[in-house]
Amino acid sequence: MAQRAIRECHAKKLLATYLTEISGGKFAYEGKIVLVDGQTDFEAVKRDNPWLLTDKLVVKPDQLVGKRGKNNLLLLNATIDEAHAFISSNLNKEVTIGTTTGVLTHFAIEPFIPHQQEEEYYISITTERDKDVIAFSTQGGVEIEDNWEHVVKIPAPIGQELSVDSVRGYFPASLAEDRKQAVAEFTVVLYKLFADLGFTFIEVNPLVLTGGKFYPLDLKSRLDDTAAFEQAKKWGNLEFPAPFGQKLSAEEEAIKRLDEKSGSSLKLTVLNPKGRIWSLVAGGGASVVYADTIADLGFANDLANYGEYSGNPKTDETYEYTKTVLDLMTREKDVQGRSKVLLIGGGIANFTDVAKTFTGIIQALKDYRQKLIDTNVKIYVRRGGPNYQEGLKKMKKLGQELGVTIEVYGPETHMTKIVSMALAS
């Protein structure tokens, strides 16, 4: 699976949307939180969220970064005017957190929740190979790392229902008896939400229980992006932002803009511009499998890019996506004089029209014919799905027209077999 982090604001919106349903009405979270960036109309935000004018507020960067309090990037118990001033003074500011330097572009605003320190807990859920693990501590808050010896681990076997009684049995004696039942019930519900919505990691620190209600004051999370198809309705148009401090290249930025305008998914990360193994992979899950296979065969250092096109993109979208990859790939020859390899792969599509997406890829390959020849590119294709026979037929004919090696395989060939074929050539 590919674990991809999402913004705190979006994770809390998912929690607010599904917590009541999953808990059968036992728990609720209002999800009063707004995301602000340089394009935000503050007056419109205040009109749409009247609680901003009446509640005391918390403001913090929302860019997949931690330790905000320790870096003076957390404003507490503020008015809306103080929140606005804090954001204005920090927006587009370059800061260093730990060893990472980046620019602050997004902020979250939510209500300030008065509480006592003893009402703060730590809870996280992590997916491992054969089970999920819930970590819990009564010593929640900014000093959790210094109090890690107080964290208890609760195993959650995959596919088995977690019981309240089993969770209670792991709680430390330091957890007050009158709170154990509520915390255990919330933990079970949070785990069910975790599993139902395709999370691979959730960390709430602190989780506050005050006045009989739970509040996730600080939340980090990652989703399994190979579940994007089955989770499309629940996730909606969810953003997967770049990690804090990661600067997108011009090509990555171009694909990001293309993706934002598309109803499909178009992703590109350049790992090594001088690498000789490039890929055009259909599907988020397939992209992970291809990258892992290349690494398993000992060629991780030669892997040039990671990305995907999926969700039945339009012909012009695959054309633009392919052009971007080919432009990067053919800028220079391999430094060791080896042939470069382009893998056009994927699983067996459910609804993506293979012939249609191949039409865009084929046009881009025609445009780059001479550069493909000059940089000694060999192309290996494996695809299945609607109209795949027509698509593969076009690809095979293209190789003859261009004078470029193009080997073509259908669903009778294992999805990643072309990787070993290409790297053995």
C-alpha positions as a Python dict, from the first residue, in 0.01 Angstrom:
ca = {
    (1, 'M'): (0, 0, 0),
    (2, 'A'): (99, 365, -44),
    (3, 'Q'): (46, 561, 275),
    (4, 'R'): (-27, 926, 205),
    (5, 'A'): (-74, 1194, 467),
    (6, 'I'): (-368, 1432, 462),
    (7, 'R'): (-419, 1769, 625),
    (8, 'E'): (-542, 1785, 984),
    (9, 'C'): (-844, 1985, 869),
    (10, 'H'): (-950, 1719, 622),
    (11, 'A'): (-894, 1434, 869),
    (12, 'K'): (-1109, 1610, 1127),
    (13, 'K'): (-1381, 1666, 868),
    (14, 'L'): (-1385, 1291, 799),
    (15, 'L'): (-1408, 1229, 1174),
    (16, 'A'): (-1695, 1475, 1206),
    (17, 'T'): (-1881, 1322, 911),
    (18, 'Y'): (-1862, 956, 1015),
    (19, 'L'): (-1806, 938, 1393),
    (20, 'T'): (-2176, 965, 1485),
    (21, 'E'): (-2282, 708, 1225),
    (22, 'I'): (-2014, 457, 1316),
    (23, 'S'): (-2075, 495, 1690),
    (24, 'G'): (-2451, 453, 1649),
    (25, 'G'): (-2504, 802, 1786),
    (26, 'K'): (-2298, 751, 2101),
    (27, 'F'): (-2023, 995, 2003),
    (28, 'A'): (-2024, 1313, 1801),
    (29, 'Y'): (-1767, 1566, 1690),
    (30, 'E'): (-1880, 1893, 1535),
    (31, 'G'): (-1576, 1935, 1314),
    (32, 'K'): (-1570, 2312, 1353),
    (33, 'I'): (-1247, 2379, 1164),
    (34, 'V'): (-1158, 2587, 859),
    (35, 'L'): (-857, 2581, 628),
    (36, 'V'): (-706, 2915, 529),
    (37, 'D'): (-447, 2994, 262),
    (38, 'G'): (-330, 3295, 64),
    (39, 'Q'): (-643, 3289, -155),
    (40, 'T'): (-892, 3281, 132),
    (41, 'D'): (-1158, 3553, 154),
    (42, 'F'): (-1167, 3607, 530),
    (43, 'E'): (-1499, 3792, 522),
    (44, 'A'): (-1662, 3502, 337),
    (45, 'V'): (-1513, 3253, 583),
    (46, 'K'): (-1662, 3448, 875),
    (47, 'R'): (-2002, 3460, 708),
    (48, 'D'): (-1998, 3085, 643),
    (49, 'N'): (-1868, 2999, 992),
    (50, 'P'): (-2035, 3233, 1247),
    (51, 'W'): (-1874, 3046, 1538),
    (52, 'L'): (-1548, 3217, 1442),
    (53, 'L'): (-1694, 3541, 1579),
    (54, 'T'): (-1813, 3396, 1911),
    (55, 'D'): (-1565, 3121, 2008),
    (56, 'K'): (-1213, 3161, 2136),
    (57, 'L'): (-986, 3011, 1871),
    (58, 'V'): (-675, 2803, 1803),
    (59, 'V'): (-464, 2874, 1493),
    (60, 'K'): (-182, 2654, 1358),
    (61, 'P'): (-12, 2564, 1029),
    (62, 'D'): (-179, 2269, 855),
    (63, 'Q'): (100, 2132, 637),
    (64, 'L'): (183, 1780, 760),
    (65, 'V'): (421, 1918, 1020),
    (66, 'G'): (449, 1858, 1394),
    (67, 'K'): (603, 2036, 1693),
    (68, 'R'): (412, 2353, 1609),
    (69, 'G'): (380, 2458, 1973),
    (70, 'K'): (753, 2416, 2036),
    (71, 'N'): (827, 2634, 1733),
    (72, 'N'): (596, 2923, 1828),
    (73, 'L'): (356, 2835, 1549),
    (74, 'L'): (52, 2780, 1770),
    (75, 'L'): (-188, 3058, 1875),
    (76, 'L'): (-428, 2974, 2160),
    (77, 'N'): (-737, 3134, 2310),
    (78, 'A'): (-752, 3399, 2036),
    (79, 'T'): (-1021, 3619, 1886),
    (80, 'I'): (-1089, 3613, 1513),
    (81, 'D'): (-899, 3940, 1470),
    (82, 'E'): (-598, 3798, 1656),
    (83, 'A'): (-622, 3482, 1445),
    (84, 'H'): (-629, 3687, 1125),
    (85, 'A'): (-327, 3890, 1235),
    (86, 'F'): (-133, 3575, 1329),
    (87, 'I'): (-199, 3419, 989),
    (88, 'S'): (-114, 3738, 803),
    (89, 'S'): (220, 3768, 983),
    (90, 'N'): (316, 3405, 915),
    (91, 'L'): (169, 3341, 569),
    (92, 'N'): (443, 3266, 312),
    (93, 'K'): (703, 3285, 588),
    (94, 'E'): (1000, 3048, 560),
    (95, 'V'): (1056, 2852, 880),
    (96, 'T'): (1277, 2562, 989),
    (97, 'I'): (1120, 2286, 1196),
    (98, 'G'): (1376, 2030, 1306),
    (99, 'T'): (1597, 1992, 1002),
    (100, 'T'): (1329, 2079, 746),
    (101, 'T'): (1283, 2424, 599),
    (102, 'G'): (965, 2519, 422),
    (103, 'V'): (718, 2797, 354),
    (104, 'L'): (394, 2834, 553),
    (105, 'T'): (100, 2839, 312),
    (106, 'H'): (-196, 2680, 495),
    (107, 'F'): (-344, 2734, 841),
    (108, 'A'): (-626, 2571, 1036),
    (109, 'I'): (-859, 2762, 1268),
    (110, 'E'): (-1075, 2579, 1522),
    (111, 'P'): (-1234, 2641, 1863),
    (112, 'F'): (-1016, 2662, 2173),
    (113, 'I'): (-1121, 2389, 2420),
    (114, 'P'): (-1053, 2479, 2786),
    (115, 'H'): (-949, 2170, 2985),
    (116, 'Q'): (-719, 2036, 3254),
    (117, 'Q'): (-391, 1860, 3181),
    (118, 'E'): (-516, 1540, 3346),
    (119, 'E'): (-793, 1529, 3083),
    (120, 'E'): (-537, 1486, 2802),
    (121, 'Y'): (-470, 1141, 2653),
    (122, 'Y'): (-262, 1005, 2371),
    (123, 'I'): (-399, 755, 2121),
    (124, 'S'): (-264, 629, 1790),
    (125, 'I'): (-348, 344, 1553),
    (126, 'T'): (-88, 204, 1316),
    (127, 'T'): (-119, -63, 1047),
    (128, 'E'): (149, -332, 1056),
    (129, 'R'): (198, -631, 828),
    (130, 'D'): (-16, -879, 1024),
    (131, 'K'): (-214, -660, 1263),
    (132, 'D'): (-304, -309, 1365),
    (133, 'V'): (-165, -165, 1687),
    (134, 'I'): (-336, 86, 1914),
    (135, 'A'): (-110, 289, 2141),
    (136, 'F'): (-259, 465, 2443),
    (137, 'S'): (-130, 680, 2725),
    (138, 'T'): (-276, 892, 3004),
    (139, 'Q'): (23, 1126, 2957),
    (140, 'G'): (-93, 1297, 2639),
    (141, 'G'): (34, 1632, 2518),
    (142, 'V'): (351, 1789, 2387),
    (143, 'E'): (577, 1586, 2616),
    (144, 'I'): (452, 1245, 2500),
    (145, 'E'): (791, 1148, 2357),
    (146, 'D'): (951, 1207, 2697),
    (147, 'N'): (685, 989, 2861),
    (148, 'W'): (679, 703, 2609),
    (149, 'E'): (731, 447, 2887),
    (150, 'H'): (371, 517, 2991),
    (151, 'V'): (233, 412, 2651),
    (152, 'V'): (52, 76, 2637),
    (153, 'K'): (17, -122, 2313),
    (154, 'I'): (-315, -290, 2227),
    (155, 'P'): (-304, -542, 1939),
    (156, 'A'): (-597, -536, 1698),
    (157, 'P'): (-596, -844, 1473),
    (158, 'I'): (-705, -752, 1121),
    (159, 'G'): (-1052, -876, 1033),
    (160, 'Q'): (-1156, -929, 1396),
    (161, 'E'): (-1391, -707, 1588),
    (162, 'L'): (-1235, -519, 1877),
    (163, 'S'): (-1428, -546, 2205),
    (164, 'V'): (-1462, -278, 2470),
    (165, 'D'): (-1376, -525, 2746),
    (166, 'S'): (-1053, -633, 2576),
    (167, 'V'): (-944, -272, 2535),
    (168, 'R'): (-1024, -190, 2899),
    (169, 'G'): (-797, -471, 3010),
    (170, 'Y'): (-494, -296, 2864),
    (171, 'F'): (-555, 41, 3027),
    (172, 'P'): (-309, 145, 3301),
    (173, 'A'): (-410, 189, 3663),
    (174, 'S'): (-347, 561, 3623),
    (175, 'L'): (-664, 590, 3413),
    (176, 'A'): (-947, 680, 3648),
    (177, 'E'): (-1209, 406, 3680),
    (178, 'D'): (-1495, 645, 3605),
    (179, 'R'): (-1333, 719, 3266),
    (180, 'K'): (-1220, 374, 3156),
    (181, 'Q'): (-1551, 271, 3000),
    (182, 'A'): (-1594, 590, 2797),
    (183, 'V'): (-1233, 587, 2676),
    (184, 'A'): (-1256, 217, 2584),
    (185, 'E'): (-1579, 272, 2392),
    (186, 'F'): (-1431, 568, 2205),
    (187, 'T'): (-1118, 368, 2122),
    (188, 'V'): (-1327, 87, 1970),
    (189, 'V'): (-1527, 336, 1761),
    (190, 'L'): (-1213, 519, 1647),
    (191, 'Y'): (-1062, 188, 1538),
    (192, 'K'): (-1374, 99, 1342),
    (193, 'L'): (-1362, 440, 1171),
    (194, 'F'): (-992, 382, 1102),
    (195, 'A'): (-1067, 53, 928),
    (196, 'D'): (-1385, 161, 748),
    (197, 'L'): (-1229, 472, 592),
    (198, 'G'): (-900, 321, 475),
    (199, 'F'): (-664, 485, 724),
    (200, 'T'): (-319, 337, 781),
    (201, 'F'): (-223, 573, 1063),
    (202, 'I'): (-404, 802, 1306),
    (203, 'E'): (-248, 988, 1596),
    (204, 'V'): (-456, 1206, 1827),
    (205, 'N'): (-241, 1398, 2075),
    (206, 'P'): (-391, 1515, 2287),
    (207, 'L'): (-732, 1355, 2286),
    (208, 'V'): (-929, 1546, 2549),
    (209, 'L'): (-1222, 1411, 2748),
    (210, 'T'): (-1394, 1701, 2920),
    (211, 'G'): (-1756, 1767, 3006),
    (212, 'G'): (-1843, 1418, 2887),
    (213, 'K'): (-1724, 1489, 2531),
    (214, 'F'): (-1414, 1389, 2334),
    (215, 'Y'): (-1214, 1646, 2140),
    (216, 'P'): (-923, 1561, 1905),
    (217, 'L'): (-706, 1866, 1964),
    (218, 'D'): (-420, 1760, 1739),
    (219, 'L'): (-460, 1493, 1471),
    (220, 'K'): (-215, 1340, 1223),
    (221, 'S'): (-319, 1073, 976),
    (222, 'R'): (-236, 881, 662),
    (223, 'L'): (-465, 700, 418),
    (224, 'D'): (-406, 395, 199),
    (225, 'D'): (-425, 551, -146),
    (226, 'T'): (-468, 209, -309),
    (227, 'A'): (-817, 219, -152),
    (228, 'A'): (-903, 543, -335),
    (229, 'F'): (-1147, 374, -574),
    (230, 'E'): (-1355, 199, -309),
    (231, 'Q'): (-1336, 500, -76),
    (232, 'A'): (-1414, 763, -342),
    (233, 'K'): (-1759, 845, -206),
    (234, 'K'): (-1643, 875, 156),
    (235, 'W'): (-1324, 1066, 86),
    (236, 'G'): (-1470, 1299, -174),
    (237, 'N'): (-1224, 1524, -356),
    (238, 'L'): (-955, 1478, -92),
    (239, 'E'): (-619, 1651, -127),
    (240, 'F'): (-290, 1471, -68),
    (241, 'P'): (-49, 1762, -13),
    (242, 'A'): (326, 1743, -53),
    (243, 'P'): (524, 1700, 270),
    (244, 'F'): (634, 2018, 443),
    (245, 'G'): (950, 2153, 285),
    (246, 'Q'): (919, 1951, -34),
    (247, 'K'): (956, 2181, -332),
    (248, 'L'): (785, 2062, -646),
    (249, 'S'): (975, 2079, -972),
    (250, 'A'): (818, 2266, -1264),
    (251, 'E'): (709, 1931, -1413),
    (252, 'E'): (559, 1805, -1087),
    (253, 'E'): (378, 2136, -1045),
    (254, 'A'): (239, 2109, -1398),
    (255, 'I'): (100, 1761, -1332),
    (256, 'K'): (-42, 1879, -999),
    (257, 'R'): (-233, 2153, -1181),
    (258, 'L'): (-350, 1904, -1443),
    (259, 'D'): (-469, 1671, -1166),
    (260, 'E'): (-660, 1951, -991),
    (261, 'K'): (-857, 2023, -1309),
    (262, 'S'): (-931, 1657, -1380),
    (263, 'G'): (-1187, 1417, -1244),
    (264, 'S'): (-921, 1149, -1280),
    (265, 'S'): (-599, 1100, -1084),
    (266, 'L'): (-269, 1218, -1232),
    (267, 'K'): (35, 1208, -1004),
    (268, 'L'): (408, 1250, -1064),
    (269, 'T'): (708, 1250, -834),
    (270, 'V'): (1055, 1278, -987),
    (271, 'L'): (1294, 1064, -782),
    (272, 'N'): (1608, 1076, -995),
    (273, 'P'): (1611, 1291, -1312),
    (274, 'K'): (1918, 1103, -1435),
    (275, 'G'): (1764, 761, -1372),
    (276, 'R'): (1723, 527, -1665),
    (277, 'I'): (1402, 348, -1558),
    (278, 'W'): (1086, 553, -1616),
    (279, 'S'): (726, 451, -1581),
    (280, 'L'): (377, 535, -1702),
    (281, 'V'): (164, 329, -1466),
    (282, 'A'): (-214, 309, -1460),
    (283, 'G'): (-348, 291, -1104),
    (284, 'G'): (-223, 385, -758),
    (285, 'G'): (-188, 25, -645),
    (286, 'A'): (-5, -75, -961),
    (287, 'S'): (239, 214, -923),
    (288, 'V'): (340, 83, -582),
    (289, 'V'): (381, -271, -716),
    (290, 'Y'): (600, -158, -1006),
    (291, 'A'): (821, 58, -784),
    (292, 'D'): (860, -223, -529),
    (293, 'T'): (944, -473, -803),
    (294, 'I'): (1214, -247, -947),
    (295, 'A'): (1361, -203, -599),
    (296, 'D'): (1340, -576, -521),
    (297, 'L'): (1536, -652, -838),
    (298, 'G'): (1815, -423, -715),
    (299, 'F'): (1752, -123, -940),
    (300, 'A'): (1612, 128, -688),
    (301, 'N'): (1890, 377, -767),
    (302, 'D'): (1793, 369, -1136),
    (303, 'L'): (1425, 441, -1070),
    (304, 'A'): (1361, 787, -1211),
    (305, 'N'): (998, 858, -1122),
    (306, 'Y'): (693, 745, -930),
    (307, 'G'): (338, 826, -1028),
    (308, 'E'): (11, 715, -1179),
    (309, 'Y'): (-269, 796, -1416),
    (310, 'S'): (-603, 643, -1321),
    (311, 'G'): (-976, 703, -1307),
    (312, 'N'): (-1030, 688, -1685),
    (313, 'P'): (-844, 1010, -1779),
    (314, 'K'): (-924, 1187, -2104),
    (315, 'T'): (-703, 1140, -2408),
    (316, 'D'): (-564, 1493, -2386),
    (317, 'E'): (-483, 1440, -2018),
    (318, 'T'): (-280, 1125, -2082),
    (319, 'Y'): (-115, 1306, -2374),
    (320, 'E'): (0, 1592, -2150),
    (321, 'Y'): (103, 1354, -1871),
    (322, 'T'): (305, 1137, -2111),
    (323, 'K'): (471, 1438, -2274),
    (324, 'T'): (591, 1554, -1933),
    (325, 'V'): (747, 1216, -1853),
    (326, 'L'): (906, 1182, -2199),
    (327, 'D'): (1050, 1532, -2182),
    (328, 'L'): (1222, 1450, -1853),
    (329, 'M'): (1338, 1110, -1976),
    (330, 'T'): (1492, 1220, -2305),
    (331, 'R'): (1686, 1526, -2193),
    (332, 'E'): (2012, 1333, -2183),
    (333, 'K'): (2154, 987, -2246),
    (334, 'D'): (2230, 742, -1970),
    (335, 'V'): (2570, 833, -1824),
    (336, 'Q'): (2685, 471, -1854),
    (337, 'G'): (2570, 436, -2214),
    (338, 'R'): (2291, 191, -2132),
    (339, 'S'): (1950, 195, -2293),
    (340, 'K'): (1677, 378, -2108),
    (341, 'V'): (1360, 190, -2021),
    (342, 'L'): (1000, 311, -2027),
    (343, 'L'): (749, 84, -1856),
    (344, 'I'): (389, 140, -1962),
    (345, 'G'): (212, -88, -1720),
    (346, 'G'): (-88, -151, -1505),
    (347, 'G'): (-331, -412, -1384),
    (348, 'I'): (-649, -518, -1558),
    (349, 'A'): (-865, -206, -1565),
    (350, 'N'): (-1225, -216, -1446),
    (351, 'F'): (-1355, 87, -1634),
    (352, 'T'): (-1061, 277, -1784),
    (353, 'D'): (-1075, 258, -2164),
    (354, 'V'): (-727, 128, -2246),
    (355, 'A'): (-748, 217, -2616),
    (356, 'K'): (-852, 574, -2534),
    (357, 'T'): (-574, 634, -2281),
    (358, 'F'): (-322, 471, -2514),
    (359, 'T'): (-427, 714, -2788),
    (360, 'G'): (-291, 1002, -2582),
    (361, 'I'): (26, 810, -2496),
    (362, 'I'): (81, 714, -2859),
    (363, 'Q'): (51, 1073, -2979),
    (364, 'A'): (310, 1184, -2724),
    (365, 'L'): (545, 903, -2829),
    (366, 'K'): (511, 1015, -3191),
    (367, 'D'): (599, 1371, -3092),
    (368, 'Y'): (913, 1248, -2916),
    (369, 'R'): (1018, 993, -3179),
    (370, 'Q'): (1361, 1139, -3252),
    (371, 'K'): (1445, 1204, -2888),
    (372, 'L'): (1346, 845, -2800),
    (373, 'I'): (1587, 721, -3067),
    (374, 'D'): (1865, 962, -2964),
    (375, 'T'): (1852, 852, -2600),
    (376, 'N'): (1815, 481, -2689),
    (377, 'V'): (1479, 423, -2521),
    (378, 'K'): (1320, 78, -2512),
    (379, 'I'): (952, 54, -2425),
    (380, 'Y'): (773, -236, -2254),
    (381, 'V'): (394, -241, -2235),
    (382, 'R'): (162, -458, -2025),
    (383, 'R'): (-208, -377, -1991),
    (384, 'G'): (-552, -532, -1969),
    (385, 'G'): (-907, -404, -1943),
    (386, 'P'): (-1176, -254, -2168),
    (387, 'N'): (-1058, -232, -2531),
    (388, 'Y'): (-709, -350, -2436),
    (389, 'Q'): (-673, -554, -2758),
    (390, 'E'): (-721, -243, -2971),
    (391, 'G'): (-483, -44, -2751),
    (392, 'L'): (-210, -307, -2765),
    (393, 'K'): (-252, -344, -3141),
    (394, 'K'): (-196, 30, -3181),
    (395, 'M'): (113, 13, -2960),
    (396, 'K'): (264, -275, -3156),
    (397, 'K'): (206, -91, -3485),
    (398, 'L'): (360, 225, -3337),
    (399, 'G'): (690, 50, -3268),
    (400, 'Q'): (720, -36, -3637),
    (401, 'E'): (634, 319, -3742),
    (402, 'L'): (877, 490, -3506),
    (403, 'G'): (1170, 253, -3533),
    (404, 'V'): (1169, 226, -3154),
    (405, 'T'): (1169, -103, -2962),
    (406, 'I'): (819, -152, -2818),
    (407, 'E'): (736, -492, -2668),
    (408, 'V'): (366, -542, -2600),
    (409, 'Y'): (195, -783, -2359),
    (410, 'G'): (-161, -834, -2243),
    (411, 'P'): (-326, -978, -1929),
    (412, 'E'): (-186, -1325, -2006),
    (413, 'T'): (149, -1190, -1883),
    (414, 'H'): (203, -1124, -1512),
    (415, 'M'): (169, -752, -1437),
    (416, 'T'): (533, -695, -1339),
    (417, 'K'): (696, -948, -1571),
    (418, 'I'): (788, -666, -1808),
    (419, 'V'): (1011, -520, -1535),
    (420, 'S'): (1249, -819, -1532),
    (421, 'M'): (1229, -840, -1913),
    (422, 'A'): (1325, -475, -1952),
    (423, 'L'): (1606, -482, -1697),
    (424, 'A'): (1756, -797, -1845),
    (425, 'S'): (1782, -634, -2188),
}
